Every structure is written in structure tokens, then in C-alpha cells.
Amino acid sequence: MKLILGSDLIFLLKYGYNLTGISKDQMRIGYVNTAVKGRDEKTKLFMENVKNKIRENGYNFEEIDIEGKTIEELKEFFKDKNAIHIDGGSTFYLLNAMKESNFDNLLVELLTQGKVFIGTSAGAAIMGPTIRSSSGIPENPTEEMLKGLNLMPYMIQAHYTDDKKDEYKEKIKDLQVPVKIFRDGQGMFCEDGVCKFVGDGEEVKLN
């Protein structure tokens, strides 16, 4: 199983897509845009610009909103794709939609078949054991509501900057799982359970 997890588009265009091992002309990306539905109009406009940049850089992708789709529709959509890219927005909204559509289980099946996973921001955070410190969490959530896909051992926090050090330390202080923190331009490559840091600058360590 090959997982590419990053903070943002900068990471993807410089490192992430190359880590798939698939040439640009052969890459067929299924792009999941559901997470942005849980965010404001400013974020939605930003994500439209992200997609435009991906197109401008010559990558072939087809969009899907998984919310409300049947498992048959999802299987048909991803049948001819060799990469699955889940992008950013509200982590909680995204994870809830995945569970309700059963895409969480289908994704595991697709990755076992050899499709490559690419997750940025919220799309990376869902892959860990919990989303407790992520965006869009409602008041008094149950542990089940916050349970991630657990396909990697780390909780991911993206978009770190030095001025947010205290904020991020507060977010992660009570987590019972290891955390990986990425600046924009940073991420991680995991293959068969072995993960390594990839990106610009040094990896962030807050403890």
C-alpha cells in the first residue's frame, strides 16, 4: 500500500505526484472534493484555484463528491483510476461523508488493489487513528465520530507556521497517538507500513 500525505499543493507539485511512481501521461487521478463542502466560500474559491493549478501542470484528474453516492457508483468511478487524491477542507465533514457512503471501506479495498493514495490537508488527516485535533469538530463528539481510517499510525497536522507553535502544542497535548506536523511544502511517503518525511526544510518537532 502506497500513501502520499502532505500539507498542500506546493508539496504535491514538487514532491507528491512524483512519489506515485506513475508518469504524468499515465496518471489517472480520482479527485475527491467532498471536504470543501464543509468550509466557507473563501476556502471553496481557494480550492478551485488549487484544481486549476493541478490542471495547468498537466495532471489528468476527474472530480467526484462522494457524499450521497452508492457503493456501486463509487466503484464504477474509481475503476479506471490509478491514483486517488482526497483534498482539503473540513476533516470532520469529509470523514463523516466517507463513513456514511461506505467509502472508508472501499478505499482500503482500492488501495489493496494497488491504487496509490494521495491526501492533502484534511485528506491526509483522515488516514490516521483519530481526527481529534482537526478542523470542523462539533461540540462533545463521541470517540467513534473522531475515529480515522487508521491506515497509518500518526495523527497529521498540516499548515504549520512558527507563529502557531503554541496553538499547535495546545491542539496535540492530550493526544494518545504520535503526531506528524507539516509546514506547507512538506509531507510524508509511506509504503508497506514504512514512512519517511519528504519536503522543504526540516521536519517540525514540538516536543
Order of alpha helices (4+ residues) and beta strands (2+ residues): beta-beta-alpha-beta-alpha-beta-alpha-alpha-beta-alpha-alpha-beta-alpha-beta-beta-beta
